Amino acid sequence: MSEIRVALIGVGNSASALIQGVQYYKDAKENTTVPGLMHVNFGGYHIKDIKFVAAFEVNKEKIGKDLSEAIFLKPNCCVKFSDVPKLNVKVSTGPILDGVAEHMKGVFNIYDEKTDKIDDVVKVLKDTRTEVLVNYLPVGSRLATRFYAQAAIDAGCAFVNCMPEFIASDHEWSKKFESAGLPVAGDDIKSQVGATILHRNLVRLCLDRGVIVDETYQLNLGGDTDFLNMTVEERLKTKRISKTEAVTSLVPYELPTRIGPSDYVQFLNNKKICYITLSGRKFGDRPLSINVKLEVEDSPNSAGVVIDLIRAVKIALDRKIKGSLLSMSSYAFKHPPIQVPDSIAKNWVEEYIEGKRER
């Protein structure tokens, strides 16, 4: 099949894991199982078909560098698990807008808006013939996400929204992409085995076995810039909604719930620690309690999902499918246009790959 030309918004830990992952599995045999991927050959596209052609950043140390070098610069702390050759992709200067919280300006080492020239995002996307634009902006980047979503439309690109601003799940934005004849997938990436997928399946198990779930909470700790950014509550509104609805949408009654990032612990770096507690009642109204601790390297945990997403969106481009991709969004995101159990969403994706389901 042809290559898939991809641009990235943000060259942080998630971008690092994605780029390393494509390199790590570029020679994977089609009959092998790769952890975290649905298929090595996804609808005719291999992992190696993904080609990174552009990237946008606000960190002055990353801007102008080759993308292969920028992914390993501080404050990135994603583990290095692959040697990435030079990609011949110069990191471009993107607009800051609301993408950098006040307490993150020093950490992100941002450029000077008064003196430094910002690249024309639409022109870069057109010049590089980008097909898929992947959004890795920090949590709370409402205006910046909408700026890039519009840039994707103006440049004729599909949009994959990996962060918790609502684009694919927003009716107006979905219609904008549909009117432009472009696919969009989102919102807020769901990791391979992360807090959300684990919490959802614990709740699903209890409901399937007839347990009345009375209350539940989920606490998350991490030490990378994602967690440092989320120490300011005002940037967390959509993140809390996204993570909470991913769980409560499975329950047919109101469930007392508290879910979200809880604290920043610097020495954890890219390790994420999650604690989940669930309380309920089984037969005879006897109490039941489940307590789970999950430890993961956060960024590689979502990279495989995004590799599948990029290929699913490319299929949509090939088939001229426009608007929100329902099957892949339900499978891969916390806040999709339609919430369904994960097993159903996976079946939808398989049907989509086979052409039995339009979107």
Contacts in CASP RR format, 6 or more apart in sequence:
PFRMAT RR
TARGET T0000
AUTHOR 0000-0000-0000
METHOD contacts of the structure
MODEL  1
MSEIRVALIGVGNSASALIQGVQYYKDAKENTTVPGLMHVNFGGYHIKDI
KFVAAFEVNKEKIGKDLSEAIFLKPNCCVKFSDVPKLNVKVSTGPILDGV
AEHMKGVFNIYDEKTDKIDDVVKVLKDTRTEVLVNYLPVGSRLATRFYAQ
AAIDAGCAFVNCMPEFIASDHEWSKKFESAGLPVAGDDIKSQVGATILHR
NLVRLCLDRGVIVDETYQLNLGGDTDFLNMTVEERLKTKRISKTEAVTSL
VPYELPTRIGPSDYVQFLNNKKICYITLSGRKFGDRPLSINVKLEVEDSP
NSAGVVIDLIRAVKIALDRKIKGSLLSMSSYAFKHPPIQVPDSIAKNWVE
EYIEGKRER
1 44 0 8 1.000
1 45 0 8 1.000
1 46 0 8 1.000
1 49 0 8 1.000
2 49 0 8 1.000
3 49 0 8 1.000
3 50 0 8 1.000
3 51 0 8 1.000
4 45 0 8 1.000
4 49 0 8 1.000
4 50 0 8 1.000
4 51 0 8 1.000
4 131 0 8 1.000
4 132 0 8 1.000
4 310 0 8 1.000
4 311 0 8 1.000
4 314 0 8 1.000
5 51 0 8 1.000
5 53 0 8 1.000
5 128 0 8 1.000
5 129 0 8 1.000
5 130 0 8 1.000
5 131 0 8 1.000
5 132 0 8 1.000
6 50 0 8 1.000
6 51 0 8 1.000
6 52 0 8 1.000
6 53 0 8 1.000
6 130 0 8 1.000
6 131 0 8 1.000
6 132 0 8 1.000
6 133 0 8 1.000
6 134 0 8 1.000
6 310 0 8 1.000
7 52 0 8 1.000
7 53 0 8 1.000
7 54 0 8 1.000
7 55 0 8 1.000
7 56 0 8 1.000
7 124 0 8 1.000
7 125 0 8 1.000
7 128 0 8 1.000
7 130 0 8 1.000
7 132 0 8 1.000
7 133 0 8 1.000
7 134 0 8 1.000
7 157 0 8 1.000
8 15 0 8 1.000
8 18 0 8 1.000
8 52 0 8 1.000
8 54 0 8 1.000
8 55 0 8 1.000
8 56 0 8 1.000
8 67 0 8 1.000
8 133 0 8 1.000
8 134 0 8 1.000
8 136 0 8 1.000
9 55 0 8 1.000
9 56 0 8 1.000
9 133 0 8 1.000
9 134 0 8 1.000
9 135 0 8 1.000
9 136 0 8 1.000
9 137 0 8 1.000
9 148 0 8 1.000
10 55 0 8 1.000
10 56 0 8 1.000
10 57 0 8 1.000
10 136 0 8 1.000
10 137 0 8 1.000
11 55 0 8 1.000
11 56 0 8 1.000
11 57 0 8 1.000
11 59 0 8 1.000
11 62 0 8 1.000
11 67 0 8 1.000
11 70 0 8 1.000
11 71 0 8 1.000
11 76 0 8 1.000
11 91 0 8 1.000
11 136 0 8 1.000
12 71 0 8 1.000
12 76 0 8 1.000
12 78 0 8 1.000
12 136 0 8 1.000
12 225 0 8 1.000
13 76 0 8 1.000
13 77 0 8 1.000
13 78 0 8 1.000
13 224 0 8 1.000
13 225 0 8 1.000
13 226 0 8 1.000
13 270 0 8 1.000
13 298 0 8 1.000
13 299 0 8 1.000
14 78 0 8 1.000
14 136 0 8 1.000
14 162 0 8 1.000
14 189 0 8 1.000
14 299 0 8 1.000
14 302 0 8 1.000
14 303 0 8 1.000
14 306 0 8 1.000
15 55 0 8 1.000
15 71 0 8 1.000
15 136 0 8 1.000
16 71 0 8 1.000
16 72 0 8 1.000
16 76 0 8 1.000
16 78 0 8 1.000
16 299 0 8 1.000
17 78 0 8 1.000
17 299 0 8 1.000
17 300 0 8 1.000
17 302 0 8 1.000
17 303 0 8 1.000
18 134 0 8 1.000
18 303 0 8 1.000
18 304 0 8 1.000
18 306 0 8 1.000
18 307 0 8 1.000
19 52 0 8 1.000
19 67 0 8 1.000
19 68 0 8 1.000
19 71 0 8 1.000
19 84 0 8 1.000
19 87 0 8 1.000
20 71 0 8 1.000
20 78 0 8 1.000
20 80 0 8 1.000
20 81 0 8 1.000
20 82 0 8 1.000
20 84 0 8 1.000
20 300 0 8 1.000
20 303 0 8 1.000
21 47 0 8 1.000
21 81 0 8 1.000
21 82 0 8 1.000
21 300 0 8 1.000
21 303 0 8 1.000
21 304 0 8 1.000
21 307 0 8 1.000
22 47 0 8 1.000
22 48 0 8 1.000
22 50 0 8 1.000
22 52 0 8 1.000
22 307 0 8 1.000
23 82 0 8 1.000
23 83 0 8 1.000
23 84 0 8 1.000
23 85 0 8 1.000
24 81 0 8 1.000
24 82 0 8 1.000
25 34 0 8 1.000
25 37 0 8 1.000
25 40 0 8 1.000
25 47 0 8 1.000
25 307 0 8 1.000
26 47 0 8 1.000
26 48 0 8 1.000
27 48 0 8 1.000
28 34 0 8 1.000
28 40 0 8 1.000
28 46 0 8 1.000
28 47 0 8 1.000
29 40 0 8 1.000
30 40 0 8 1.000
30 41 0 8 1.000
30 46 0 8 1.000
31 40 0 8 1.000
32 40 0 8 1.000
34 40 0 8 1.000
34 47 0 8 1.000
35 192 0 8 1.000
36 192 0 8 1.000
36 304 0 8 1.000
36 305 0 8 1.000
37 47 0 8 1.000
37 304 0 8 1.000
37 307 0 8 1.000
37 308 0 8 1.000
38 308 0 8 1.000
38 346 0 8 1.000
38 349 0 8 1.000
38 350 0 8 1.000
39 308 0 8 1.000
39 353 0 8 1.000
40 46 0 8 1.000
40 47 0 8 1.000
42 308 0 8 1.000
42 311 0 8 1.000
42 312 0 8 1.000
42 315 0 8 1.000
42 353 0 8 1.000
43 311 0 8 1.000
43 315 0 8 1.000
43 353 0 8 1.000
45 311 0 8 1.000
45 314 0 8 1.000
45 315 0 8 1.000
47 307 0 8 1.000
49 311 0 8 1.000
50 307 0 8 1.000
50 310 0 8 1.000
50 311 0 8 1.000
52 67 0 8 1.000
52 87 0 8 1.000
52 89 0 8 1.000
53 89 0 8 1.000
53 128 0 8 1.000
53 129 0 8 1.000
53 130 0 8 1.000
54 89 0 8 1.000
54 92 0 8 1.000
54 124 0 8 1.000
54 125 0 8 1.000
54 128 0 8 1.000
54 130 0 8 1.000
55 67 0 8 1.000
55 70 0 8 1.000
55 89 0 8 1.000
55 91 0 8 1.000
55 92 0 8 1.000
56 91 0 8 1.000
56 92 0 8 1.000
56 93 0 8 1.000
56 94 0 8 1.000
56 119 0 8 1.000
56 121 0 8 1.000
56 124 0 8 1.000
56 148 0 8 1.000
57 63 0 8 1.000
57 70 0 8 1.000
57 91 0 8 1.000
57 92 0 8 1.000
57 93 0 8 1.000
57 94 0 8 1.000
58 93 0 8 1.000
58 94 0 8 1.000
58 96 0 8 1.000
58 99 0 8 1.000
58 100 0 8 1.000
58 108 0 8 1.000
58 110 0 8 1.000
58 111 0 8 1.000
59 73 0 8 1.000
59 108 0 8 1.000
59 109 0 8 1.000
59 110 0 8 1.000
59 111 0 8 1.000
60 109 0 8 1.000
60 110 0 8 1.000
60 111 0 8 1.000
60 112 0 8 1.000
60 116 0 8 1.000
61 73 0 8 1.000
61 74 0 8 1.000
61 109 0 8 1.000
62 70 0 8 1.000
62 73 0 8 1.000
62 91 0 8 1.000
63 91 0 8 1.000
63 92 0 8 1.000
63 93 0 8 1.000
63 111 0 8 1.000
64 70 0 8 1.000
64 90 0 8 1.000
64 91 0 8 1.000
64 92 0 8 1.000
65 73 0 8 1.000
65 90 0 8 1.000
65 91 0 8 1.000
66 86 0 8 1.000
66 87 0 8 1.000
66 88 0 8 1.000
66 89 0 8 1.000
66 90 0 8 1.000
66 91 0 8 1.000
67 87 0 8 1.000
67 89 0 8 1.000
67 90 0 8 1.000
67 91 0 8 1.000
68 84 0 8 1.000
68 85 0 8 1.000
68 86 0 8 1.000
68 87 0 8 1.000
68 89 0 8 1.000
69 86 0 8 1.000
70 91 0 8 1.000
71 78 0 8 1.000
71 84 0 8 1.000
72 80 0 8 1.000
75 107 0 8 1.000
75 108 0 8 1.000
75 109 0 8 1.000
75 224 0 8 1.000
75 225 0 8 1.000
77 223 0 8 1.000
77 224 0 8 1.000
77 269 0 8 1.000
77 270 0 8 1.000
78 224 0 8 1.000
78 270 0 8 1.000
78 297 0 8 1.000
78 299 0 8 1.000
78 300 0 8 1.000
79 270 0 8 1.000
79 297 0 8 1.000
79 300 0 8 1.000
81 300 0 8 1.000
92 119 0 8 1.000
92 121 0 8 1.000
92 124 0 8 1.000
93 111 0 8 1.000
93 116 0 8 1.000
93 117 0 8 1.000
93 118 0 8 1.000
93 119 0 8 1.000
94 118 0 8 1.000
94 119 0 8 1.000
94 121 0 8 1.000
95 118 0 8 1.000
95 121 0 8 1.000
95 144 0 8 1.000
95 147 0 8 1.000
96 110 0 8 1.000
96 111 0 8 1.000
96 113 0 8 1.000
96 144 0 8 1.000
97 141 0 8 1.000
97 143 0 8 1.000
97 144 0 8 1.000
97 147 0 8 1.000
98 140 0 8 1.000
98 141 0 8 1.000
98 142 0 8 1.000
98 143 0 8 1.000
98 144 0 8 1.000
99 137 0 8 1.000
99 138 0 8 1.000
99 140 0 8 1.000
99 141 0 8 1.000
99 143 0 8 1.000
99 144 0 8 1.000
100 108 0 8 1.000
100 110 0 8 1.000
100 138 0 8 1.000
101 138 0 8 1.000
101 140 0 8 1.000
101 229 0 8 1.000
101 232 0 8 1.000
101 235 0 8 1.000
103 228 0 8 1.000
103 231 0 8 1.000
103 232 0 8 1.000
104 138 0 8 1.000
104 225 0 8 1.000
104 228 0 8 1.000
104 229 0 8 1.000
107 225 0 8 1.000
107 228 0 8 1.000
108 225 0 8 1.000
121 147 0 8 1.000
121 148 0 8 1.000
121 151 0 8 1.000
121 155 0 8 1.000
122 151 0 8 1.000
122 154 0 8 1.000
122 155 0 8 1.000
124 130 0 8 1.000
125 133 0 8 1.000
125 151 0 8 1.000
125 152 0 8 1.000
125 155 0 8 1.000
125 156 0 8 1.000
125 157 0 8 1.000
126 155 0 8 1.000
130 155 0 8 1.000
130 157 0 8 1.000
131 157 0 8 1.000
131 158 0 8 1.000
131 314 0 8 1.000
131 317 0 8 1.000
132 157 0 8 1.000
132 158 0 8 1.000
132 159 0 8 1.000
132 160 0 8 1.000
132 310 0 8 1.000
132 313 0 8 1.000
132 314 0 8 1.000
132 317 0 8 1.000
133 148 0 8 1.000
133 151 0 8 1.000
133 152 0 8 1.000
133 155 0 8 1.000
133 157 0 8 1.000
133 158 0 8 1.000
133 159 0 8 1.000
133 160 0 8 1.000
134 160 0 8 1.000
134 162 0 8 1.000
134 306 0 8 1.000
134 310 0 8 1.000
135 145 0 8 1.000
135 148 0 8 1.000
135 149 0 8 1.000
135 159 0 8 1.000
135 160 0 8 1.000
135 161 0 8 1.000
135 162 0 8 1.000
135 163 0 8 1.000
136 162 0 8 1.000
136 163 0 8 1.000
137 144 0 8 1.000
137 145 0 8 1.000
137 148 0 8 1.000
137 163 0 8 1.000
137 165 0 8 1.000
138 163 0 8 1.000
138 225 0 8 1.000
138 226 0 8 1.000
138 229 0 8 1.000
138 235 0 8 1.000
139 163 0 8 1.000
139 164 0 8 1.000
139 226 0 8 1.000
139 229 0 8 1.000
139 230 0 8 1.000
139 235 0 8 1.000
139 236 0 8 1.000
139 238 0 8 1.000
139 239 0 8 1.000
140 163 0 8 1.000
140 164 0 8 1.000
140 165 0 8 1.000
140 229 0 8 1.000
140 235 0 8 1.000
140 236 0 8 1.000
140 237 0 8 1.000
140 238 0 8 1.000
140 239 0 8 1.000
141 163 0 8 1.000
141 165 0 8 1.000
142 165 0 8 1.000
142 238 0 8 1.000
145 161 0 8 1.000
145 163 0 8 1.000
145 165 0 8 1.000
145 167 0 8 1.000
146 165 0 8 1.000
146 167 0 8 1.000
146 173 0 8 1.000
148 159 0 8 1.000
149 159 0 8 1.000
149 161 0 8 1.000
149 167 0 8 1.000
149 173 0 8 1.000
149 176 0 8 1.000
149 184 0 8 1.000
150 176 0 8 1.000
151 157 0 8 1.000
152 158 0 8 1.000
152 159 0 8 1.000
152 182 0 8 1.000
153 159 0 8 1.000
153 176 0 8 1.000
153 177 0 8 1.000
153 180 0 8 1.000
153 182 0 8 1.000
156 180 0 8 1.000
156 182 0 8 1.000
157 182 0 8 1.000
158 182 0 8 1.000
158 183 0 8 1.000
158 184 0 8 1.000
158 185 0 8 1.000
158 313 0 8 1.000
158 314 0 8 1.000
158 316 0 8 1.000
158 317 0 8 1.000
159 167 0 8 1.000
159 168 0 8 1.000
159 177 0 8 1.000
159 182 0 8 1.000
159 183 0 8 1.000
159 184 0 8 1.000
159 185 0 8 1.000
160 184 0 8 1.000
160 185 0 8 1.000
160 186 0 8 1.000
160 306 0 8 1.000
160 309 0 8 1.000
160 310 0 8 1.000
160 313 0 8 1.000
161 167 0 8 1.000
161 168 0 8 1.000
161 184 0 8 1.000
161 185 0 8 1.000
161 186 0 8 1.000
161 187 0 8 1.000
161 188 0 8 1.000
161 333 0 8 1.000
162 186 0 8 1.000
162 188 0 8 1.000
162 189 0 8 1.000
162 302 0 8 1.000
162 306 0 8 1.000
163 187 0 8 1.000
163 188 0 8 1.000
163 189 0 8 1.000
164 187 0 8 1.000
164 188 0 8 1.000
164 238 0 8 1.000
164 239 0 8 1.000
164 241 0 8 1.000
164 242 0 8 1.000
164 243 0 8 1.000
164 334 0 8 1.000
164 335 0 8 1.000
165 187 0 8 1.000
165 238 0 8 1.000
166 173 0 8 1.000
166 187 0 8 1.000
166 238 0 8 1.000
166 335 0 8 1.000
167 173 0 8 1.000
167 174 0 8 1.000
167 184 0 8 1.000
167 186 0 8 1.000
167 187 0 8 1.000
168 174 0 8 1.000
168 184 0 8 1.000
168 185 0 8 1.000
168 186 0 8 1.000
168 187 0 8 1.000
168 324 0 8 1.000
168 325 0 8 1.000
168 329 0 8 1.000
168 333 0 8 1.000
168 336 0 8 1.000
168 337 0 8 1.000
169 186 0 8 1.000
169 187 0 8 1.000
169 324 0 8 1.000
169 329 0 8 1.000
169 335 0 8 1.000
169 336 0 8 1.000
169 337 0 8 1.000
173 184 0 8 1.000
174 184 0 8 1.000
174 323 0 8 1.000
174 324 0 8 1.000
174 337 0 8 1.000
175 323 0 8 1.000
177 183 0 8 1.000
177 184 0 8 1.000
177 322 0 8 1.000
177 323 0 8 1.000
177 324 0 8 1.000
178 322 0 8 1.000
178 323 0 8 1.000
178 324 0 8 1.000
180 322 0 8 1.000
181 320 0 8 1.000
181 322 0 8 1.000
181 323 0 8 1.000
182 317 0 8 1.000
182 322 0 8 1.000
182 323 0 8 1.000
183 313 0 8 1.000
183 316 0 8 1.000
183 317 0 8 1.000
183 321 0 8 1.000
183 322 0 8 1.000
183 323 0 8 1.000
183 324 0 8 1.000
183 325 0 8 1.000
183 359 0 8 1.000
184 323 0 8 1.000
184 324 0 8 1.000
184 325 0 8 1.000
185 309 0 8 1.000
185 312 0 8 1.000
185 313 0 8 1.000
185 324 0 8 1.000
185 325 0 8 1.000
185 328 0 8 1.000
185 329 0 8 1.000
185 332 0 8 1.000
185 333 0 8 1.000
186 324 0 8 1.000
186 329 0 8 1.000
186 332 0 8 1.000
186 333 0 8 1.000
186 335 0 8 1.000
186 336 0 8 1.000
187 242 0 8 1.000
187 329 0 8 1.000
187 333 0 8 1.000
187 334 0 8 1.000
187 335 0 8 1.000
187 336 0 8 1.000
188 238 0 8 1.000
188 239 0 8 1.000
188 242 0 8 1.000
188 243 0 8 1.000
188 333 0 8 1.000
188 334 0 8 1.000
188 335 0 8 1.000
189 302 0 8 1.000
189 305 0 8 1.000
189 306 0 8 1.000
189 332 0 8 1.000
189 333 0 8 1.000
189 334 0 8 1.000
190 196 0 8 1.000
190 197 0 8 1.000
190 246 0 8 1.000
190 302 0 8 1.000
190 305 0 8 1.000
190 331 0 8 1.000
190 332 0 8 1.000
190 333 0 8 1.000
190 334 0 8 1.000
191 197 0 8 1.000
191 296 0 8 1.000
191 298 0 8 1.000
191 301 0 8 1.000
191 302 0 8 1.000
191 305 0 8 1.000
192 301 0 8 1.000
192 302 0 8 1.000
192 304 0 8 1.000
192 305 0 8 1.000
193 294 0 8 1.000
193 296 0 8 1.000
193 301 0 8 1.000
194 272 0 8 1.000
194 274 0 8 1.000
194 294 0 8 1.000
194 296 0 8 1.000
194 301 0 8 1.000
195 218 0 8 1.000
195 220 0 8 1.000
195 243 0 8 1.000
195 272 0 8 1.000
195 274 0 8 1.000
195 276 0 8 1.000
195 294 0 8 1.000
196 243 0 8 1.000
196 246 0 8 1.000
196 247 0 8 1.000
196 334 0 8 1.000
197 342 0 8 1.000
198 274 0 8 1.000
198 276 0 8 1.000
198 292 0 8 1.000
198 294 0 8 1.000
199 216 0 8 1.000
199 218 0 8 1.000
199 246 0 8 1.000
199 247 0 8 1.000
199 259 0 8 1.000
199 276 0 8 1.000
200 246 0 8 1.000
200 247 0 8 1.000
200 250 0 8 1.000
200 342 0 8 1.000
201 342 0 8 1.000
202 276 0 8 1.000
202 278 0 8 1.000
202 290 0 8 1.000
202 292 0 8 1.000
203 213 0 8 1.000
203 216 0 8 1.000
203 247 0 8 1.000
203 250 0 8 1.000
203 251 0 8 1.000
203 278 0 8 1.000
204 250 0 8 1.000
204 341 0 8 1.000
204 342 0 8 1.000
206 213 0 8 1.000
206 278 0 8 1.000
206 280 0 8 1.000
206 288 0 8 1.000
206 290 0 8 1.000
207 213 0 8 1.000
207 250 0 8 1.000
207 251 0 8 1.000
209 282 0 8 1.000
210 282 0 8 1.000
211 280 0 8 1.000
211 281 0 8 1.000
211 282 0 8 1.000
211 288 0 8 1.000
212 280 0 8 1.000
212 281 0 8 1.000
212 282 0 8 1.000
213 251 0 8 1.000
213 255 0 8 1.000
213 278 0 8 1.000
213 279 0 8 1.000
213 280 0 8 1.000
214 255 0 8 1.000
214 256 0 8 1.000
214 279 0 8 1.000
214 280 0 8 1.000
214 281 0 8 1.000
215 255 0 8 1.000
215 256 0 8 1.000
215 257 0 8 1.000
215 278 0 8 1.000
215 279 0 8 1.000
215 280 0 8 1.000
216 247 0 8 1.000
216 255 0 8 1.000
216 256 0 8 1.000
216 257 0 8 1.000
216 276 0 8 1.000
216 277 0 8 1.000
216 278 0 8 1.000
216 279 0 8 1.000
217 257 0 8 1.000
217 258 0 8 1.000
217 259 0 8 1.000
217 276 0 8 1.000
217 277 0 8 1.000
218 243 0 8 1.000
218 247 0 8 1.000
218 258 0 8 1.000
218 259 0 8 1.000
218 260 0 8 1.000
218 274 0 8 1.000
218 275 0 8 1.000
218 276 0 8 1.000
218 277 0 8 1.000
219 260 0 8 1.000
219 262 0 8 1.000
219 274 0 8 1.000
219 275 0 8 1.000
219 276 0 8 1.000
220 227 0 8 1.000
220 260 0 8 1.000
220 261 0 8 1.000
220 262 0 8 1.000
220 272 0 8 1.000
220 273 0 8 1.000
220 274 0 8 1.000
220 275 0 8 1.000
221 227 0 8 1.000
221 262 0 8 1.000
221 263 0 8 1.000
221 264 0 8 1.000
221 265 0 8 1.000
221 268 0 8 1.000
221 272 0 8 1.000
221 273 0 8 1.000
221 274 0 8 1.000
222 261 0 8 1.000
222 263 0 8 1.000
222 264 0 8 1.000
222 265 0 8 1.000
222 268 0 8 1.000
222 271 0 8 1.000
222 272 0 8 1.000
222 273 0 8 1.000
222 298 0 8 1.000
223 264 0 8 1.000
223 265 0 8 1.000
223 266 0 8 1.000
223 267 0 8 1.000
223 268 0 8 1.000
223 269 0 8 1.000
223 270 0 8 1.000
223 271 0 8 1.000
224 268 0 8 1.000
224 269 0 8 1.000
224 270 0 8 1.000
224 298 0 8 1.000
224 299 0 8 1.000
226 298 0 8 1.000
227 261 0 8 1.000
227 263 0 8 1.000
227 264 0 8 1.000
227 265 0 8 1.000
227 272 0 8 1.000
228 264 0 8 1.000
228 266 0 8 1.000
229 235 0 8 1.000
230 236 0 8 1.000
230 239 0 8 1.000
230 261 0 8 1.000
230 264 0 8 1.000
231 263 0 8 1.000
231 264 0 8 1.000
236 260 0 8 1.000
236 261 0 8 1.000
238 335 0 8 1.000
239 260 0 8 1.000
239 261 0 8 1.000
240 259 0 8 1.000
240 260 0 8 1.000
241 335 0 8 1.000
242 334 0 8 1.000
242 335 0 8 1.000
243 259 0 8 1.000
243 260 0 8 1.000
243 334 0 8 1.000
244 257 0 8 1.000
244 259 0 8 1.000
244 260 0 8 1.000
245 334 0 8 1.000
245 335 0 8 1.000
245 339 0 8 1.000
246 334 0 8 1.000
246 335 0 8 1.000
246 339 0 8 1.000
247 255 0 8 1.000
247 257 0 8 1.000
247 259 0 8 1.000
248 255 0 8 1.000
248 257 0 8 1.000
249 339 0 8 1.000
250 339 0 8 1.000
250 341 0 8 1.000
270 297 0 8 1.000
270 298 0 8 1.000
270 299 0 8 1.000
271 295 0 8 1.000
271 296 0 8 1.000
271 297 0 8 1.000
271 298 0 8 1.000
272 294 0 8 1.000
272 295 0 8 1.000
272 296 0 8 1.000
272 297 0 8 1.000
272 298 0 8 1.000
272 301 0 8 1.000
273 293 0 8 1.000
273 294 0 8 1.000
273 295 0 8 1.000
274 292 0 8 1.000
274 293 0 8 1.000
274 294 0 8 1.000
274 295 0 8 1.000
274 296 0 8 1.000
275 291 0 8 1.000
275 292 0 8 1.000
275 293 0 8 1.000
276 290 0 8 1.000
276 291 0 8 1.000
276 292 0 8 1.000
276 294 0 8 1.000
277 289 0 8 1.000
277 290 0 8 1.000
277 291 0 8 1.000
277 292 0 8 1.000
278 289 0 8 1.000
278 290 0 8 1.000
279 287 0 8 1.000
279 288 0 8 1.000
279 289 0 8 1.000
279 290 0 8 1.000
280 287 0 8 1.000
280 288 0 8 1.000
280 289 0 8 1.000
281 287 0 8 1.000
281 288 0 8 1.000
282 288 0 8 1.000
305 332 0 8 1.000
308 328 0 8 1.000
308 332 0 8 1.000
309 328 0 8 1.000
309 332 0 8 1.000
312 325 0 8 1.000
312 328 0 8 1.000
312 349 0 8 1.000
312 352 0 8 1.000
312 353 0 8 1.000
313 325 0 8 1.000
313 328 0 8 1.000
315 321 0 8 1.000
315 352 0 8 1.000
315 353 0 8 1.000
316 322 0 8 1.000
316 325 0 8 1.000
316 359 0 8 1.000
319 355 0 8 1.000
321 358 0 8 1.000
321 359 0 8 1.000
323 359 0 8 1.000
324 337 0 8 1.000
324 359 0 8 1.000
325 352 0 8 1.000
325 359 0 8 1.000
326 336 0 8 1.000
326 337 0 8 1.000
326 338 0 8 1.000
326 348 0 8 1.000
326 359 0 8 1.000
327 345 0 8 1.000
327 348 0 8 1.000
327 349 0 8 1.000
327 351 0 8 1.000
327 352 0 8 1.000
327 357 0 8 1.000
327 359 0 8 1.000
328 349 0 8 1.000
328 352 0 8 1.000
329 336 0 8 1.000
329 337 0 8 1.000
329 338 0 8 1.000
330 336 0 8 1.000
330 337 0 8 1.000
330 338 0 8 1.000
330 339 0 8 1.000
330 340 0 8 1.000
330 344 0 8 1.000
330 345 0 8 1.000
330 348 0 8 1.000
331 342 0 8 1.000
331 345 0 8 1.000
331 346 0 8 1.000
331 348 0 8 1.000
331 349 0 8 1.000
340 348 0 8 1.000
348 357 0 8 1.000
351 357 0 8 1.000
352 358 0 8 1.000
352 359 0 8 1.000
END
